[in-house]
Amino acid sequence: MTTLRWLPIRVLPVLVTAAYLAALHGPVPVTALDWVLGLAAAGLTGAGAWIPLTASLAQAGLLLAVDGGGAQAVMPVLFVLAMITLGELWMRRDGWACLVGTAVFAAAQVWLYAPRLDPLLTSASVLLTTAPPVLLGVYIRSVLRVALEADRRREEAVVAARVAERTAISRELHDLVAHHLASIAVQVGAARHALRGTDPGVDEALAQAHTTTRTGLADLKRLMTVLRDPASMTEAAGAAIAGEDGLPTALAAAVGRTRASGVVLDADVDPDVVGLDSIHRLAVLRVVQEGLTNVVKHAGPHPRATLTVRAGDEAVRIVITDDGTGARPGSPGFGLVGMRERVELLGGRVTAGGRDGGWTLDVTIPSGGEP
């Protein structure tokens, strides 16, 4: 059960005991033994969150020590602190531990009352000092369990809702996007077969379109797998797409697709990027893909562009520029927004905007330290 270990509350018994013995004890003289037993009991009360049974048994022992040592001023405080400790025992434990603590506390009281034992008064006194903390502890324990159960059910409901939402998104991706991509792949494949050899440029364009579509289908399949299985949202998911050996190939493929689209692209990729962990490799790949896609979409006809990827000791810097004159969207699209979110989660920054005669995307990603 959750323990309430708020430090000020744990220190409060010590302060109250000290105040009582210093100024509120009444006409009864205070001895050194009163201070020792009182502070010991206050300390045990504070430790009840960690060792409730041990603290309760020790409190009963302190009551017996008062009877044998002659310390009388501290007796009321010891009774109150022992009751608090017993209540906390019932709040934090159940079963035999609670029964043992209660029996020992009651037996210690009977021992104290033994010289003047009265069947009626003694029974009533033991009942009045033992029953209230037990009942209060049981009540608080039941309330805490209900609250914890409600929290657990609420968390389960949230998880279930997220899984259902992810499953629905995965289903829609499969039924809509994947279906259309598969149809495009089939149609492009048929066109390649029908037009093979008629024109080298057409052959190259259709081959590139077919490869791009197949790659998109593969990535979409991985995404749908991740959406349907939240447990797969780990570093392994990124490693499957941008493994250490696969990153250079994936970057080269992105560069090749861009060039095949009519962009004159100068690419300079630092080979040290393979030394990044899989999450950072995946981020580099997605930034490059999105940046080059934006060049193809928005830079206009036959633009020139440059891609630079540099891996330093502390950060990876990706710079993509173009001299295109095509119209740019007035507000950032989902691609740029998603890129910014991915990079900022890793502690990096994204700068994108127009320049004289073109557009610049400048991304910096820390190379593996804590974001």
C-alpha positions as CSV (number, residue, x, y, z in Angstrom):
1,M,0.0,0.0,0.0
2,T,1.2,3.5,-0.7
3,T,2.9,5.0,2.4
4,L,2.3,8.6,3.4
5,R,5.8,9.7,4.2
6,W,5.4,13.4,4.2
7,L,8.4,14.5,6.3
8,P,6.8,17.4,8.3
9,I,4.1,15.0,9.5
10,R,6.8,12.5,10.6
11,V,8.7,15.2,12.5
12,L,5.5,16.6,14.2
13,P,5.4,13.9,17.0
14,V,8.9,14.9,18.1
15,L,8.0,18.6,18.3
16,V,4.7,18.0,20.2
17,T,6.4,15.6,22.7
18,A,9.2,18.1,23.3
19,A,6.7,20.9,23.8
20,Y,4.7,18.9,26.2
21,L,7.6,17.8,28.4
22,A,9.1,21.3,28.3
23,A,6.0,23.4,29.3
24,L,2.7,21.4,29.3
25,H,3.3,18.5,31.6
26,G,1.6,20.1,34.6
27,P,2.7,19.7,38.2
28,V,4.4,16.3,37.7
29,P,8.2,16.7,37.6
30,V,9.9,15.8,34.4
31,T,12.9,13.5,34.6
32,A,15.6,12.5,32.1
33,L,13.9,9.2,31.7
34,D,10.7,11.1,30.6
35,W,12.6,12.8,27.9
36,V,14.3,9.6,26.7
37,L,11.1,7.6,26.6
38,G,9.1,10.4,25.1
39,L,11.5,11.2,22.3
40,A,12.0,7.5,21.6
41,A,8.2,7.0,21.3
42,A,7.9,10.1,19.0
43,G,10.7,8.6,16.8
44,L,8.9,5.3,16.6
45,T,5.7,7.1,15.6
46,G,7.6,8.7,12.7
47,A,9.1,5.4,11.7
48,G,5.6,3.8,11.5
49,A,5.4,4.3,7.8
50,W,8.3,1.9,7.2
51,I,8.1,-0.5,10.1
52,P,4.6,-0.3,11.5
53,L,4.6,-3.7,13.4
54,T,8.0,-3.2,14.9
55,A,7.1,0.4,15.9
56,S,3.8,-0.8,17.5
57,L,5.5,-3.5,19.5
58,A,8.3,-1.1,20.6
59,Q,5.6,1.4,21.8
60,A,4.1,-1.3,24.0
61,G,7.6,-1.9,25.4
62,L,8.0,1.8,26.3
63,L,4.7,1.7,28.3
64,L,6.2,-1.1,30.3
65,A,9.4,0.8,30.7
66,V,7.5,3.7,32.2
67,D,5.9,1.4,34.8
68,G,9.3,0.0,35.8
69,G,11.3,3.2,35.7
70,G,9.0,5.6,37.5
71,A,8.7,8.1,34.7
72,Q,5.1,9.5,35.1
73,A,5.1,12.8,33.3
74,V,5.5,11.2,29.9
75,M,2.8,8.6,30.4
76,P,-0.1,10.4,28.5
77,V,2.1,11.1,25.6
78,L,3.2,7.5,25.4
79,F,-0.4,6.4,25.3
80,V,-1.4,8.8,22.5
81,L,1.7,7.9,20.4
82,A,1.1,4.2,20.9
83,M,-2.5,4.6,19.7
84,I,-1.3,6.6,16.7
85,T,1.2,3.9,15.8
86,L,-1.4,1.1,16.3
87,G,-3.8,2.9,14.0
88,E,-1.1,3.3,11.3
89,L,-0.3,-0.5,11.7
90,W,-3.9,-1.2,10.8
91,M,-3.8,1.3,8.0
92,R,-0.7,-0.2,6.3
93,R,-1.0,-3.9,7.2
94,D,-3.6,-6.6,7.6
95,G,-3.8,-10.1,8.9
96,W,-1.6,-11.5,11.6
97,A,0.6,-8.5,12.0
98,C,-2.3,-6.3,13.0
99,L,-3.6,-8.9,15.5
100,V,-0.2,-9.3,17.1
101,G,0.3,-5.5,17.4
102,T,-3.1,-5.1,18.9
103,A,-2.7,-8.0,21.4
104,V,0.6,-6.8,22.6
105,F,-0.7,-3.2,23.1
106,A,-3.7,-4.5,25.1
107,A,-1.5,-6.8,27.1
108,A,0.8,-3.9,28.0
109,Q,-2.2,-1.9,29.3
110,V,-3.5,-4.9,31.4
111,W,0.0,-5.1,32.9
112,L,0.0,-1.5,33.8
113,Y,-3.5,-1.8,35.4
114,A,-2.6,-5.0,37.2
115,P,-1.9,-3.4,40.6
116,R,-5.4,-1.9,40.6
117,L,-7.2,-4.3,38.3
118,D,-10.9,-3.8,38.0
119,P,-12.9,-6.1,35.7
120,L,-15.2,-3.3,34.5
121,L,-13.0,-0.2,34.5
122,T,-9.9,-2.0,33.1
123,S,-11.9,-3.6,30.2
124,A,-13.5,-0.2,29.4
125,S,-10.1,1.6,29.5
126,V,-8.4,-1.0,27.2
127,L,-11.4,-0.8,24.8
128,L,-11.3,3.0,24.7
129,T,-7.6,3.1,23.9
130,T,-7.5,0.2,21.5
131,A,-10.7,0.2,19.5
132,P,-10.6,3.8,18.1
133,P,-7.2,3.5,16.4
134,V,-8.0,0.1,15.1
135,L,-11.3,1.2,13.6
136,L,-9.8,4.4,12.2
137,G,-6.9,2.5,10.7
138,V,-9.2,0.0,9.0
139,Y,-11.3,2.8,7.6
140,I,-8.4,4.7,6.2
141,R,-7.0,1.5,4.7
142,S,-10.3,0.8,3.0
143,V,-10.5,4.4,1.6
144,L,-6.9,4.2,0.3
145,R,-7.5,0.9,-1.4
146,V,-10.6,2.2,-3.0
147,A,-8.7,5.3,-4.2
148,L,-5.8,3.1,-5.5
149,E,-8.2,0.8,-7.3
150,A,-10.0,3.8,-8.9
151,D,-6.6,5.1,-10.1
152,R,-5.7,1.7,-11.5
153,R,-9.0,1.4,-13.3
154,R,-8.6,5.0,-14.7
155,E,-5.1,4.2,-16.0
156,E,-6.4,1.0,-17.5
157,A,-9.2,2.9,-19.2
158,V,-6.8,5.5,-20.6
159,V,-4.5,2.7,-21.9
160,A,-7.5,0.9,-23.4
161,A,-8.7,4.1,-25.1
162,R,-5.3,4.8,-26.5
163,V,-5.0,1.2,-27.8
164,A,-8.4,1.4,-29.4
165,E,-7.5,4.7,-31.0
166,R,-4.2,3.4,-32.3
167,T,-6.0,0.3,-33.7
168,A,-8.6,2.5,-35.4
169,I,-5.8,4.6,-37.0
170,S,-4.0,1.5,-38.1
171,R,-7.1,0.1,-39.6
172,E,-7.8,3.3,-41.5
173,L,-4.3,3.4,-42.8
174,H,-4.6,-0.1,-44.0
175,D,-8.0,0.3,-45.6
176,L,-7.3,3.6,-47.3
177,V,-3.7,4.6,-47.7
178,A,-2.2,1.1,-48.0
179,H,-4.9,0.1,-50.4
180,H,-4.2,3.1,-52.7
181,L,-0.4,2.7,-52.5
182,A,-0.8,-1.0,-53.4
183,S,-3.0,-0.1,-56.4
184,I,-0.4,2.5,-57.5
185,A,2.4,-0.1,-57.2
186,V,0.5,-2.6,-59.4
187,Q,-0.4,0.1,-62.0
188,V,3.2,1.4,-62.2
189,G,4.4,-2.2,-62.5
190,A,2.0,-2.8,-65.3
191,A,3.1,0.4,-67.0
192,R,6.8,-0.6,-66.7
193,H,6.0,-3.9,-68.3
194,A,4.0,-2.3,-71.2
195,L,6.4,0.6,-71.9
196,R,9.7,-1.2,-71.3
197,G,12.3,-0.1,-73.7
198,T,10.3,2.7,-75.4
199,D,12.2,5.5,-73.8
200,P,15.1,5.4,-71.2
201,G,13.8,8.4,-69.3
202,V,10.3,6.8,-69.0
203,D,11.9,3.5,-67.9
204,E,13.9,5.3,-65.2
205,A,11.0,7.4,-64.0
206,L,8.7,4.4,-63.7
207,A,11.3,2.3,-62.0
208,Q,11.9,5.1,-59.5
209,A,8.1,5.5,-58.9
210,H,7.7,1.7,-58.4
211,T,10.6,1.6,-55.9
212,T,9.3,4.6,-54.0
213,T,5.8,3.1,-53.8
214,R,7.2,-0.2,-52.5
215,T,9.3,1.6,-50.0
216,G,6.3,3.6,-48.8
217,L,4.3,0.4,-48.4
218,A,7.0,-1.2,-46.3
219,D,7.3,1.9,-44.1
220,L,3.5,2.0,-43.8
221,K,3.4,-1.7,-42.7
222,R,5.9,-1.0,-40.0
223,L,3.9,2.0,-38.8
224,M,0.7,-0.1,-38.7
225,T,2.6,-2.7,-36.6
226,V,3.7,-0.1,-34.2
227,L,0.2,1.3,-33.9
228,R,-1.4,-2.0,-33.2
229,D,1.3,-3.1,-30.7
230,P,2.2,-0.2,-28.2
231,A,4.9,-2.4,-26.7
232,S,6.8,-2.2,-30.0
233,M,7.2,1.6,-29.5
234,T,10.8,1.2,-28.3
235,E,14.2,1.9,-29.7
236,A,13.8,-1.3,-31.7
237,A,11.2,0.2,-33.8
238,G,13.6,2.9,-34.9
239,A,16.4,0.4,-35.3
240,A,14.3,-1.6,-37.7
241,I,14.0,1.4,-40.0
242,A,17.4,3.1,-39.5
243,G,19.8,0.4,-38.4
244,E,23.5,1.2,-38.2
245,D,24.2,-0.6,-41.5
246,G,21.1,0.7,-43.1
247,L,21.3,4.4,-42.5
248,P,23.9,5.2,-45.3
249,T,21.8,3.1,-47.7
250,A,18.5,4.9,-46.7
251,L,20.1,8.3,-47.0
252,A,21.5,7.4,-50.4
253,A,18.1,6.2,-51.5
254,A,16.5,9.5,-50.4
255,V,19.2,11.4,-52.4
256,G,18.6,9.1,-55.4
257,R,14.8,9.7,-55.3
258,T,15.3,13.4,-55.1
259,R,17.7,13.5,-58.1
260,A,15.3,11.3,-60.1
261,S,12.6,13.9,-59.5
262,G,14.6,16.4,-61.5
263,V,16.4,18.2,-58.6
264,V,20.1,18.9,-59.2
265,L,21.3,17.8,-55.7
266,D,24.8,18.0,-54.2
267,A,25.0,15.7,-51.2
268,D,27.7,15.6,-48.6
269,V,26.9,13.1,-45.8
270,D,29.4,12.5,-43.0
271,P,30.0,8.7,-42.6
272,D,30.3,9.2,-38.8
273,V,26.5,9.5,-38.5
274,V,26.4,5.7,-38.3
275,G,27.9,6.0,-34.9
276,L,24.7,7.5,-33.5
277,D,22.2,5.4,-31.5
278,S,19.2,4.1,-33.4
279,I,16.8,6.8,-32.2
280,H,19.1,9.6,-33.4
281,R,19.8,7.7,-36.7
282,L,16.1,7.5,-37.3
283,A,15.7,11.2,-36.6
284,V,18.5,12.1,-39.1
285,L,16.9,9.9,-41.7
286,R,13.4,11.4,-41.3
287,V,14.8,15.0,-41.3
288,V,16.6,14.4,-44.5
289,Q,13.6,12.7,-46.1
290,E,11.2,15.4,-45.2
291,G,13.6,18.2,-46.2
292,L,14.3,16.7,-49.6
293,T,10.6,16.0,-50.1
294,N,9.9,19.7,-49.5
295,V,12.5,20.6,-52.1
296,V,10.7,18.4,-54.6
297,K,7.3,19.7,-53.8
298,H,7.9,23.4,-53.4
299,A,11.1,24.5,-55.0
300,G,9.7,24.7,-58.5
301,P,10.9,23.1,-61.8
302,H,14.5,21.9,-62.0
303,P,15.9,23.5,-58.8
304,R,19.4,23.1,-57.5
305,A,19.8,22.0,-53.9
306,T,22.5,21.0,-51.4
307,L,22.4,18.5,-48.6
308,T,25.0,18.6,-45.8
309,V,25.0,16.2,-42.9
310,R,27.8,16.7,-40.3
311,A,28.3,14.5,-37.2
312,G,30.2,16.4,-34.5
313,D,31.2,15.3,-31.0
314,E,28.1,17.0,-29.4
315,A,25.6,17.3,-32.2
316,V,24.6,16.4,-35.7
317,R,23.8,19.3,-38.1
318,I,21.7,18.9,-41.2
319,V,21.5,21.7,-43.7
320,I,19.3,21.6,-46.8
321,T,19.2,24.6,-49.2
322,D,17.7,25.2,-52.6
323,D,17.5,28.0,-55.1
324,G,13.9,27.2,-56.1
325,T,11.4,29.9,-57.0
326,G,8.3,27.9,-56.4
327,A,5.5,29.0,-54.1
328,R,6.0,28.0,-50.5
329,P,3.0,27.3,-48.2
330,G,2.0,30.2,-46.0
331,S,2.0,28.1,-42.8
332,P,4.1,25.0,-41.9
333,G,2.7,21.7,-43.1
334,F,2.4,18.6,-41.1
335,G,5.7,17.3,-42.3
336,L,7.6,20.3,-40.9
337,V,5.6,20.3,-37.7
338,G,6.3,16.6,-37.2
339,M,10.0,17.1,-37.9
340,R,10.2,19.9,-35.3
341,E,8.4,17.8,-32.7
342,R,10.8,14.8,-33.3
343,V,13.9,17.0,-33.1
344,E,12.8,19.0,-30.1
345,L,12.1,15.7,-28.2
346,L,15.8,15.0,-28.6
347,G,16.8,18.4,-27.4
348,G,17.5,19.8,-30.9
349,R,16.3,22.8,-32.8
350,V,14.8,23.4,-36.3
351,T,15.2,26.6,-38.3
352,A,13.4,26.9,-41.7
353,G,12.7,29.9,-43.8
354,G,13.3,31.7,-47.0
355,R,16.6,33.3,-48.1
356,D,17.7,35.3,-51.1
357,G,16.9,33.1,-54.0
358,G,15.7,30.0,-52.2
359,W,14.9,28.2,-49.0
360,T,17.0,26.9,-46.1
361,L,16.4,24.1,-43.6
362,D,18.9,24.0,-40.7
363,V,18.5,21.3,-38.1
364,T,20.7,20.5,-35.1
365,I,20.3,17.3,-33.1
366,P,22.3,16.5,-30.0
367,S,24.4,13.4,-30.8
368,G,23.3,11.2,-27.9
369,G,23.4,13.1,-24.6
370,E,20.3,13.7,-22.5
371,P,18.0,16.3,-24.1
